[in-house]
Amino acid sequence: MDMKKRIHLELRNRTPSDVRELVLDNCRAREGKIEGLTAEFVNLEFLSLINVMLMSVSNLPKLPKLKKLELSDNRISGGLDVLAEKLPNLTHLNLSGNKLKDISTLEPLKKLEHLKSLDLFNCEVTNLNDYRESVFKLLPQLTYLDGYDRDDKEAPDSDAEADGDGVDEEEEDEEGEEEEDEEDDDGEEEEDIDEEEEEDEEDEEVGDEDEEEDGSGEEDEEFGHDGEVDEEEDEEEDEDEEEAGKGEKRKRDTDDEGDEEDD
């Protein structure tokens, strides 16, 4: 697919001024030049032209807000002065896998005052003696060369990518706020759970006390009931004794009467 058609597809019914990121990797650049990209992409911040058989950036339009440019795996050998003219706010530039042989071909990048990170992996220039020292000396504004600073400390992930226009930072802030809100909600839920547990414990304690009181009352009632039963049993025994006494008296009286008749 040629570059013009790819740009048309990437627009997706948007106007060029609405586009902030444009990825044209692996499409075909006719005659090794950029085609179809115009200054109408005024708000473009990220442009990727990886492996598009690009030999020159001479047709690059003026993109005042562009911060990151990916040009790796192409056939660029020079002509970098156009970058300083057309991309005044560029901070990240990837020229890995191109045909850059001499340190002098990088000299136009001195005009990119905001350039923070430069990648030249797999370029012949990296084979030169004192390559890193020479590049840092030529481009004092650089912080990272091939992902490492002057002290060979690796760039953090945040610096390995383009600084956007604050969109990523806003998303991080929103995520942070969401996490804080979730933590607050979790804290409130834990407090509610703790309060409910305390209330349940208090209810259980009160219930145990009531059960103890109920149990003692029932025992008292049982004792009282047993007492009444004992009294009734005693009365029945007394009545039985009285009846037995009366029976014996009647028997004696009958016997006495019989003796008198015999006499």
Residue pairs with C-beta under 8 A, 6 or more apart in sequence:
1 9
1 27
1 28
2 27
2 28
2 29
2 30
2 35
3 24
3 27
3 28
3 29
3 30
3 34
3 35
3 36
3 37
3 52
4 35
4 36
5 27
5 36
6 24
6 27
6 36
7 22
7 24
7 36
7 37
8 36
10 19
10 22
10 23
10 24
11 19
15 40
16 38
16 40
16 41
16 42
17 40
17 41
17 42
17 43
18 43
19 41
19 43
19 44
20 43
20 44
20 45
20 46
20 165
21 44
21 45
21 46
21 47
22 37
22 41
22 44
22 46
22 47
22 48
23 48
24 47
24 48
24 49
24 52
25 48
25 49
25 50
25 51
25 52
25 70
26 50
26 51
26 52
27 52
28 52
28 53
29 35
29 49
29 52
29 53
29 54
29 55
31 55
32 53
32 54
32 55
32 56
32 75
33 54
33 55
33 56
33 58
33 59
34 49
34 54
34 57
34 59
34 60
35 59
37 47
37 59
37 60
37 61
38 61
39 61
39 62
39 63
41 61
41 63
42 63
42 64
42 65
43 65
44 63
44 65
44 66
45 65
45 66
45 67
45 68
45 162
45 164
45 165
46 66
46 67
46 68
46 162
46 164
47 63
47 66
47 68
47 69
47 70
48 70
49 69
49 70
49 71
49 74
50 70
50 71
50 72
50 73
50 74
51 72
51 73
51 74
52 74
53 74
53 75
54 71
54 74
54 75
54 76
55 74
55 75
55 76
55 77
56 76
56 79
57 71
57 76
57 79
57 80
57 82
57 83
58 79
58 82
60 82
60 83
60 86
60 87
61 86
62 85
62 86
62 87
63 86
63 87
64 87
64 88
64 89
65 89
65 165
66 87
66 89
66 90
67 89
67 90
67 91
67 92
67 162
67 163
67 164
68 90
68 91
68 92
68 93
68 161
68 162
69 83
69 87
69 90
69 92
69 93
69 94
70 94
71 93
71 94
71 95
71 98
72 94
72 95
72 96
72 97
72 98
72 119
72 121
73 96
73 97
73 98
74 97
74 98
75 98
75 99
76 95
76 98
76 99
76 100
77 98
77 99
77 100
77 101
77 105
78 100
78 105
80 105
80 106
80 108
80 109
81 108
81 111
83 90
83 93
83 108
83 109
83 112
84 108
84 109
84 110
84 111
84 112
87 112
88 112
88 113
88 114
89 114
90 112
90 114
90 115
91 114
91 115
91 116
91 117
91 162
91 163
92 115
92 116
92 117
92 161
92 162
92 163
93 109
93 112
93 115
93 117
93 118
93 119
94 118
94 119
95 118
95 119
95 120
95 123
96 119
96 120
96 121
96 122
96 123
97 121
97 122
97 123
98 123
99 123
99 124
100 106
100 120
100 123
100 124
100 125
101 123
101 124
101 125
102 125
102 128
103 125
103 128
103 131
103 134
103 135
103 138
105 125
106 118
106 125
106 135
106 138
106 139
107 138
109 115
109 118
109 138
109 139
110 138
110 139
112 141
113 141
114 141
115 139
115 141
115 142
116 141
116 142
116 143
116 144
116 159
117 142
117 143
117 144
117 145
117 147
117 155
117 159
117 160
118 135
118 139
118 142
118 144
118 145
118 146
119 145
119 146
119 147
120 126
120 135
120 145
120 146
121 146
125 131
126 146
128 134
132 145
132 146
132 150
135 142
135 145
136 142
136 145
136 150
143 149
143 155
143 159
144 155
144 159
144 160
147 154
147 155
147 160
148 154
148 155
149 155
